[in-house]
Amino acid sequence: MSRPLLPWLVLASIFSVLPAHAQDNADLDLLVGTYTQGDSQGLYRMGFNSQTGLIDTQPRQVVVSENPSWLTLSREAGYLFVVNENGPGQADTQGKVSSYAIDPQTHELRLINQVASQSDEPTHSSLTPDQRYLLVANYAVQARPGGALAVLPVDSAGRLGDAVQVLGPNPPSKVNAERQSSSHVHGVLPTPDGKYVVAADLGADKLFVYHYDAQLGQPLQPFQAATVSLPKGSGPRHLLFSDNGKHAWLTLEMTAQVAVFDYHNGRFRQTQLVDLKQPGKHQAVGASGLHASADGRFLYVANRGDANELLVFSIDPASGALKELQRRSVQGREPREFSIDPSGRFLLIANQKSNQIVTLKRDPQSGRLGDVVQALDMPAPSALLFLPSAQ
């Protein structure tokens, strides 16, 4: 059932900007991507106080956009790239990707252009280390056109070009008849060494590894160790590398697990498989986002379904191995994504199905999560991204 429209959403227009806020060290801009099947207008720029942990109740800017579900920031924070997770049955039936310029003083967003994502329901994106290409993961609920990885050129002014390469759909595993009858590319990430690109295909139960060569017209090329096979029916979702590039962690959505790998020169060796499920409990689960603390000591992983919790792990610096420290309720339903604020003292959770952003206290020393600071109503939040302090 649709929630009542929030008063500040009624006033939204394609670029609605409230009066400028004075910027200080505590005052940050938080970008919130949402799903727009209900009351949301799209993309919101909110104020965040890093001393109190509170998000402003009124947006600083509202950008009307269809299903801006994932946000990618350029290295110098001058441009924002947004996947528009559109597809059959949506107001806009074509998957798209949008580029925005970010004003260096005010952080106001200005649309540069929008291009097709080359399949349905794009869910994730990342930039190559040289910033020349945006890599887009198209999930594609339906078998046609199917999941695919699209490579979009980015020019020096942040403008996206049409895809120069589309890879997929991949052969599905068909282990789960409902969710794995076709390819579903759920995440894509370049390796820290800049030599390779890795795509996680939930429908195939595999990671696909490509060699990256920016000098080629089609920059992704076959690699000798082309795939990494994962447990049958596990549904790989999102990949994260350690800061030193020697280890990686991967959420397996359908089995609610985290696979731990050693990584070197395009090759992955699994060293650990960690269950997110509580022992002895039989409940629906679904691993989603994962993020490490800025100091690299802790890994946080969200588990959805009936669990609706965040798990906190310590990271062994030598092996990348995980040790569970805490399970913490997200105080809502369907934590699709979350983000640690730049101070490290707060963690914000996008609870998609309870229509709130919940902020928790975080202890930077122990990594543990504490009390609720705020539960802010926000329709179907899906992505949270902090902008650096304005120049």
Secondary structure, DSSP 8 states (H G I E B T S, - for coil): ------HHHHT--TEEE-------TTEEEEEEEE--SSS--EEEEEEEETTTTEE-SS-SEEEE-S-EEEEEE-TTS-EEEEEE---TTSSS-S-EEEEEEE-TTT--EEEEEEEE-SSS-EEEEEE-TTSSEEEEEE--SSTTT--EEEEEEB-TTS-B---SEEE-------SSTTT-SS--EEEEEE-TTSSEEEEEETTTTEEEEEEE-TTSSS-EEEEEEEEEE--TT--EEEEEE-TTSSEEEEEETTTTEEEEEEEETTEEEEEEEEE-S-TT------EEEEEE-TTSSEEEEEE-TTT-EEEEEEE-TTT--EEEEEEEE-SSS-EEEEEE-TTSSEEEEEEGGGTEEEEEEE-TTT--EEEEEEEEE-SSEEEEEEE----
